Amino acid sequence: MRSNVFKVTISLIIVLGIITTLILFFYQFPKKVDLVSPAVSFYENDPSSIKHTSIRISGTLYRPLFQQHIFKGTVTIDSLEFTKENGTLDTYVLDKNNGINSGNLVYHKPSVPGKFVALSMIWFDDTFEHINIVSDWGQKKKLTFFIVSGSSYEEAIDTQKKMREKYGYAFVPRE
């Protein structure tokens, strides 16, 4: 009698373990994101180039436990018209360090398959409170152009410093 109870208990534990593992493996742990964050754009090491703007993020961050995280939605920067006129491809989290995600931010023309308008790197935390976008979208193509969450140049630089401390050396800007 005890042997049968033991076998049933072990079988039940194994089945529950398999079901739990499958759920954890396939469940995406989605997080809805819909926010507008004050931001500034500027060229690297040039506080005189600052322009105030907003970053609008709307979509879902999928965070499966054992797979790559993906943000599916739109990222619109109020001061950049092309971000309003074009679609945003899914942003795959290519690397994650200490709560800071990095990936490619790609805009495309939905009406023309395969037509990419702009590409940049984006770093963001899981709550999208801190955002750092690095590109060559500005008028001075040879200089690095940043769009960073914050209400002033000083706040943006502070955001970059905090994110770099968490993320590590590969964060841009490096110093």
Long-range contacts (C-beta under 8 A, 24 or more apart in sequence): 24-65, 24-66, 25-64, 25-65, 25-66, 25-67, 26-64, 27-64, 27-65, 28-62, 28-63, 28-64, 29-62, 29-63, 29-64, 29-65, 30-60, 30-61, 30-62, 30-63, 31-60, 31-61, 31-62, 31-63, 31-126, 32-59, 32-60, 33-57, 33-58, 33-59, 33-60, 33-61, 33-71, 33-73, 33-128, 34-58, 35-128, 37-128, 37-129, 37-131, 37-149, 38-149, 38-150, 38-151, 39-77, 39-131, 39-147, 39-148, 39-149, 39-150, 39-156, 40-147, 40-148, 40-150, 40-151, 40-152, 40-153, 40-155, 40-156, 41-77, 41-79, 41-80, 41-138, 41-145, 41-146, 41-147, 41-148, 42-145, 42-146, 42-148, 42-153, 42-156, 43-138, 43-140, 43-143, 43-144, 43-145, 43-146, 44-143, 44-144, 44-145, 44-146, 44-173, 46-143, 47-153, 49-138, 50-152, 50-153, 51-79, 52-151, 53-77, 53-78, 53-79, 53-80, 53-147, 54-78, 55-131, 55-133, 55-147, 55-149, 57-128, 57-131, 61-126, 63-126, 68-92, 68-93, 69-93, 69-96, 69-101, 71-103, 75-105, 75-122, 77-133, 77-147, 80-137, 80-147, 82-107, 82-117, 82-118, 83-107, 83-118, 86-110, 86-117, 86-118, 91-122, 95-170, 97-166, 97-167, 97-168, 98-166, 98-167, 98-168, 99-125, 99-126, 99-166, 100-124, 100-125, 100-130, 100-163, 100-166, 100-167, 100-171, 101-125, 101-126, 102-167, 102-170, 102-171, 105-133, 121-172, 123-163, 123-167, 123-171, 125-163, 130-159, 130-162, 130-163, 131-159, 132-159, 132-160, 132-163, 132-171, 132-172, 134-172, 134-173, 144-172, 144-173, 146-173
